[in-house]
Amino acid sequence: MDQETRGHLLESVAREHRIWLFSDREVGWEAPFITGHTRVDTLDADGMIEAARPVAPDAILCWDETRILPAAKVAGALGLPGLSPEAVLTCRDKHLTRLAVAGAGGPQARSTPVSTLAEAYEAAAETGYPVVVKPRALVGSTGTRMARTPEELAAVFPGIRGTTMVEVRERFERPVLVEEYLDGPEISVDALIWDGEVTPLFVARKELSPPPNFEEVGHAVDAADPLLADPELLRALTTVHAAVGVTRGWTHSEWRLTARGPALVEVNARSGGDFISYLGLLATGWDAGLAAARLSLGQRPERGVARSGAAAVRFLYPEVETVVGRVTIDRDRLPAGIGIARVVARPGHVLELPPASHTGRYAMLVASADTAEDCRAALDAAEDAVLLEAAEPVPAAQ
């Protein structure tokens, strides 16, 4: 579990529930929040089912994208509430998502699964350039690139097809998707689904790196975002969730606001990552950790103390690949409204940039204010208080 961006969820759950943690390593920072733990391969559903029986849990809870499917299988085997493994798999496998949403007539990008460059050429020609090329099963935009020409497609395809993650064990005959490029701002929506009724709880406006990569460098949540009451977006959300089979749960879906309306990028059977769930708590009062716990018990979650502000996070990246000497934050220079200013890269860490890697963040800043615009102004000013010093020798520019 990532303490930096998910630790607040565990802390929230621990305030109201006893937690027995399944982990594939010895516990560290989690220790104050748990009753006990079992060391087990958390990607192995069968192994976790056997380990869970003597614990006799009342609920199974998971918000890690690579582990939500094994967790759903454990809950199903033990007869506990939760999303069905079939619905979770439909969300996890981006191609299954596309098939389900297409069958329901939902708005989304045109998409074709491919295995070879020749198939990718054919799919791109049919879709029309530019296209987005992405791994079918990975997470966090890892490996996702834009190709504007056949030459660019030829250059990026082998690397995308060969991109893997240790924590993703799914293997597909056609492991790459060639998709229509959706123009327009990108947003995410965290929503509560209860007996098929979809309620958007908060919208995050994304800051993305320039093409051809799609690195998420920041998010902003405003409790007064007009999209929360947008009928077109609500219809699209309802169609998508019915199509993928989510009738009760909390989801995080990503959308492009195109000229023809909102179009689905992907839907995830969990709350938003990248600190989005914490921004939602700051801005609206919805606690994704407690909500997930109550859903896992078969209970409808409720909002805590209602809030009506805004919050935003920004992740800092170097301009070129850098080996970290040290990162310092002059806290006296941080403007009002900055609630978190945190170094996330240690000395010696190699800050690699997309497409080579997505490990280039060296600091994160979180602001809260009355409006998203005020948050962005505070974040702009706060960047001047963060200093990245490169180690020697500095790698040569590529």
C-alpha positions in Angstrom: 0.0 0.0 0.0 1.3 3.4 -0.9 1.5 5.5 2.2 1.9 8.8 0.3 -1.3 8.7 -1.6 -3.5 6.0 0.1 -2.4 6.1 3.7 -5.3 8.4 4.7 -7.8 5.8 3.6 -6.4 3.2 6.1 -6.4 5.8 8.8 -10.0 6.6 8.2 -11.1 3.0 8.3 -9.1 2.4 11.5 -11.1 5.1 13.3 -14.3 3.0 13.1 -13.2 -0.6 12.4 -10.7 -3.3 13.4 -8.4 -4.1 10.5 -6.6 -7.4 9.8 -4.2 -6.6 7.0 -3.1 -9.0 4.2 0.2 -7.9 2.8 3.0 -9.4 0.7 5.6 -7.8 3.0 6.1 -7.2 6.7 4.1 -4.3 7.9 5.7 -0.9 8.5 3.9 2.4 8.7 0.5 0.5 8.8 1.2 -1.0 12.2 -0.6 1.7 14.4 -3.8 1.2 12.4 -4.2 -2.5 12.3 -5.1 -5.3 14.8 -2.9 -7.9 13.1 -1.7 -9.1 9.7 -1.0 -12.1 7.5 1.9 -12.2 5.1 0.5 -13.7 1.9 0.7 -13.2 -1.9 -2.0 -10.6 -2.3 -2.3 -11.2 -6.1 -3.2 -14.9 -5.4 -6.9 -15.1 -4.7 -6.8 -18.8 -3.8 -4.0 -18.2 -1.3 -5.9 -15.3 0.3 -9.1 -17.3 0.5 -7.3 -20.0 2.6 -5.6 -17.4 4.7 -8.9 -15.5 5.3 -10.9 -18.4 6.6 -9.3 -18.6 10.1 -9.5 -14.8 10.4 -13.2 -14.9 9.7 -13.6 -11.3 8.5 -16.9 -9.5 8.4 -15.8 -7.7 5.2 -13.1 -7.6 2.5 -11.8 -4.2 1.6 -9.3 -3.2 -1.2 -8.6 0.0 -3.1 -5.5 -1.1 -5.0 -6.2 -1.4 -8.7 -3.9 -4.5 -9.2 -5.6 -6.3 -6.3 -9.3 -5.5 -6.5 -10.0 -8.6 -8.6 -8.4 -11.1 -6.2 -10.1 -9.2 -3.3 -13.5 -9.6 -5.0 -12.9 -13.3 -5.5 -12.1 -13.6 -1.8 -15.3 -11.8 -0.8 -17.3 -14.0 -3.1 -15.8 -17.2 -1.8 -16.5 -16.2 1.8 -20.1 -15.1 1.0 -19.4 -11.4 1.9 -20.8 -8.3 0.3 -19.0 -6.6 -2.5 -18.8 -6.2 -6.3 -18.9 -9.4 -8.2 -15.6 -10.7 -9.7 -17.3 -10.5 -13.1 -18.0 -6.7 -12.7 -14.5 -6.0 -11.4 -12.9 -8.0 -14.3 -15.0 -6.0 -16.8 -13.6 -2.8 -15.3 -10.0 -4.1 -15.0 -9.8 -5.4 -18.6 -10.0 -2.2 -20.7 -11.1 -4.3 -23.7 -14.0 -5.9 -21.8 -15.0 -2.4 -20.7 -15.1 -1.2 -24.3 -17.2 -4.2 -25.3 -19.7 -3.8 -22.5 -20.1 -0.1 -23.0 -20.4 -0.5 -26.8 -23.2 -3.0 -26.3 -25.1 -0.5 -24.2 -24.5 2.3 -26.7 -22.5 4.3 -24.2 -20.2 7.2 -25.2 -16.6 6.2 -25.5 -13.5 6.1 -27.7 -13.4 3.6 -30.6 -11.0 0.9 -29.6 -9.4 -2.2 -31.2 -7.2 -4.8 -29.4 -4.1 -5.8 -31.4 -1.1 -8.0 -31.1 1.2 -7.0 -33.9 2.3 -3.8 -35.5 0.5 -4.8 -38.7 -2.7 -5.1 -36.8 -2.0 -1.7 -35.1 -1.5 -0.1 -38.6 -4.8 -1.5 -39.7 -6.7 -0.4 -36.6 -5.2 3.1 -36.7 -6.0 3.5 -40.4 -9.6 2.6 -39.7 -9.8 4.8 -36.6 -8.0 7.8 -38.0 -4.9 9.5 -36.7 -4.0 10.6 -34.1 -4.5 7.5 -32.0 -3.9 6.5 -28.4 -1.9 3.3 -27.9 -2.1 1.7 -24.5 -1.5 -1.6 -22.7 -4.7 -3.5 -22.1 -4.1 -4.4 -18.4 -1.7 -1.9 -16.8 -2.5 1.0 -14.5 -1.8 4.7 -14.0 -1.4 5.5 -17.7 1.7 3.4 -17.7 2.8 2.9 -21.3 0.1 5.0 -22.8 1.2 7.1 -25.8 -0.2 9.1 -28.7 0.8 8.3 -32.2 0.1 11.0 -34.8 1.4 9.2 -37.9 2.2 5.6 -39.0 5.9 6.4 -38.3 5.2 7.4 -34.7 3.0 4.3 -34.3 5.9 2.2 -35.5 8.3 3.9 -33.1 6.1 3.5 -30.0 4.4 0.2 -30.5 7.2 -2.2 -29.6 7.9 -0.5 -26.3 4.2 -0.4 -25.4 3.7 -4.0 -26.3 6.7 -4.9 -24.1 5.7 -2.8 -21.1 4.9 -4.8 -18.0 4.4 -4.3 -14.3 5.4 -6.8 -11.6 2.0 -6.5 -10.0 0.0 -7.2 -13.1 -0.1 -10.9 -14.0 -2.8 -10.8 -16.6 -1.6 -11.8 -20.1 -3.7 -11.4 -23.2 -3.4 -12.7 -26.8 -4.0 -9.1 -27.9 -2.3 -7.0 -25.2 -2.4 -3.5 -26.8 -5.4 -1.3 -27.5 -5.4 1.2 -30.4 -8.0 3.9 -29.6 -9.5 7.0 -31.0 -7.9 10.1 -29.6 -10.5 12.1 -27.6 -9.9 15.9 -27.7 -11.0 18.1 -24.8 -10.4 18.5 -21.1 -10.0 15.3 -19.0 -11.9 14.8 -15.8 -12.5 12.0 -13.3 -15.6 11.3 -11.4 -15.9 9.5 -8.1 -19.4 8.1 -7.8 -21.6 6.1 -5.4 -23.8 3.5 -7.0 -26.6 2.1 -4.9 -29.2 -0.3 -6.3 -28.3 1.0 -9.8 -28.7 4.7 -9.0 -25.5 6.6 -9.7 -24.6 9.7 -7.6 -21.5 11.6 -8.6 -19.8 12.7 -5.4 -16.9 14.8 -6.7 -15.3 15.7 -10.0 -11.5 16.1 -10.4 -10.2 18.3 -13.2 -6.9 16.8 -14.4 -3.6 18.5 -15.3 -1.9 16.4 -17.9 1.6 16.5 -19.4 1.8 17.6 -23.0 1.3 14.9 -25.7 2.5 12.3 -26.7 2.4 11.2 -23.1 -0.6 11.3 -20.7 1.1 11.7 -17.3 -1.2 13.1 -14.6 0.7 16.0 -13.0 -2.2 17.4 -10.9 -5.9 17.3 -10.0 -8.3 19.9 -8.7 -11.7 19.2 -6.9 -14.3 21.9 -6.4 -17.5 21.0 -4.4 -19.3 23.6 -6.6 -18.3 22.0 -9.9 -21.2 22.4 -12.3 -20.5 19.0 -13.8 -21.9 17.4 -10.7 -25.4 18.4 -11.9 -24.8 18.0 -15.6 -27.6 15.8 -17.0 -25.5 14.6 -20.0 -22.7 13.4 -17.8 -25.2 11.8 -15.4 -26.8 9.9 -18.3 -23.4 8.7 -19.5 -22.4 7.6 -16.0 -25.7 5.7 -15.6 -25.2 3.9 -18.9 -21.6 2.9 -18.2 -22.2 1.5 -14.8 -25.2 -0.5 -15.9 -23.1 -1.8 -18.8 -20.2 -3.0 -16.6 -22.5 -4.5 -14.0 -21.8 -2.2 -11.0 -25.0 -1.9 -9.1 -23.6 -1.2 -5.6 -20.2 0.3 -5.1 -17.8 3.3 -5.4 -16.1 3.9 -8.7 -13.6 6.2 -10.2 -14.2 6.8 -13.9 -12.2 9.0 -16.3 -13.7 11.0 -19.1 -12.9 13.4 -21.9 -15.3 16.4 -22.4 -15.4 16.3 -26.2 -17.3 18.4 -28.7 -19.9 15.6 -28.9 -20.2 15.3 -25.1 -18.5 13.3 -22.4 -16.8 10.2 -23.6 -15.5 7.4 -21.4 -11.7 6.8 -21.1 -12.0 4.1 -18.4 -13.9 3.1 -15.3 -12.3 1.6 -12.1 -14.0 -0.4 -9.4 -12.5 1.6 -6.6 -12.0 5.2 -5.4 -9.6 7.5 -7.2 -5.8 7.3 -6.6 -3.2 10.0 -6.9 -4.6 11.7 -3.8 -7.9 12.4 -5.5 -9.9 10.8 -2.7 -8.2 13.0 -0.2 -9.0 16.1 -2.2 -12.6 14.9 -2.3 -12.6 14.7 1.5 -11.1 18.2 1.9 -13.5 19.8 -0.6 -16.8 17.9 0.0 -16.6 15.9 3.2 -17.0 12.5 1.4 -14.5 10.0 3.0 -13.7 7.4 0.5 -12.1 5.1 3.1 -15.1 5.0 5.4 -17.4 4.7 2.4 -15.5 1.7 1.1 -15.6 0.0 4.5 -19.4 0.5 4.8 -20.0 -0.8 1.2 -17.9 -3.9 2.0 -20.3 -4.5 4.9 -23.3 -4.1 2.7 -24.2 -0.7 4.1 -25.0 2.4 2.2 -22.3 5.1 3.0 -23.2 8.6 4.0 -21.2 11.8 3.8 -19.5 13.1 6.9 -19.5 16.8 7.8 -20.5 18.5 4.5 -17.9 20.9 3.1 -18.1 23.3 0.1 -14.6 24.3 -0.8 -11.9 23.3 -3.2 -8.7 21.3 -3.0 -5.9 20.5 -5.5 -2.7 18.5 -5.7 0.3 19.0 -7.9 3.2 16.6 -8.4 6.6 18.1 -9.3 8.7 16.7 -12.1 12.2 17.7 -13.4 12.5 19.0 -16.9 15.0 16.2 -17.8 15.9 12.8 -16.3 17.7 13.5 -13.0 19.4 11.7 -10.2 18.3 13.2 -6.9 21.0 14.8 -4.7 18.4 16.2 -2.4 15.0 17.9 -2.3 14.4 20.6 0.2 11.3 22.7 1.0 11.5 26.2 2.4 8.4 26.1 4.5 8.7 29.7 5.4 8.0 30.5 1.7 4.9 28.3 1.4 1.8 30.5 0.9 -1.4 30.2 2.9 -3.6 27.4 1.8 -0.8 24.8 1.4 -1.8 22.0 3.7 0.8 19.4 2.5 4.2 19.9 1.1 6.0 16.6 0.9 9.3 15.3 -0.6 8.6 11.9 -2.3 12.1 11.2 -3.8 15.1 10.2 -1.8 18.8 11.0 -2.6 20.0 8.7 -5.3 16.6 8.1 -6.8 16.5 8.3 -10.6 13.7 10.6 -11.8 12.8 9.0 -15.1 10.3 10.6 -17.3 7.6 9.1 -19.6 7.7 7.1 -21.7 10.7 5.4 -20.1 9.1 5.4 -16.7 6.5 7.1 -14.5 8.8 7.5 -11.5 9.7 11.1 -12.1 7.9 12.8 -9.2 10.1 14.4 -6.5 7.6 16.4 -4.5 3.9 16.9 -4.0 1.9 19.9 -2.9 -1.7 20.1 -1.7 -3.7 23.3 -1.4 -7.2 24.0 -0.2 -9.2 27.2 -0.7 -12.6 28.6 -1.6 -12.2 27.9 -5.3 -10.0 25.7 -7.6 -8.5 28.9 -9.1 -7.3 30.0 -5.7 -5.8 26.5 -5.1 -3.9 26.7 -8.4 -2.6 30.1 -7.5 -1.3 28.8 -4.2 0.3 25.8 -5.9 2.0 28.1 -8.4 3.5 30.1 -5.6 4.5 27.0 -3.6 6.6 25.6 -6.4 9.1 28.3 -5.7 9.7 27.0 -2.2 10.7 23.5 -3.5 14.3 23.0 -4.6 15.6 19.9 -6.4 19.4 19.5 -6.4 20.8 16.9 -8.8 23.4 14.4 -7.7 26.8 14.4 -9.5 27.4 13.3 -12.1 24.2 14.4 -13.9 23.2 11.9 -16.7 23.6 13.2 -20.2 20.5 14.4 -21.9 18.9 11.8 -24.2 
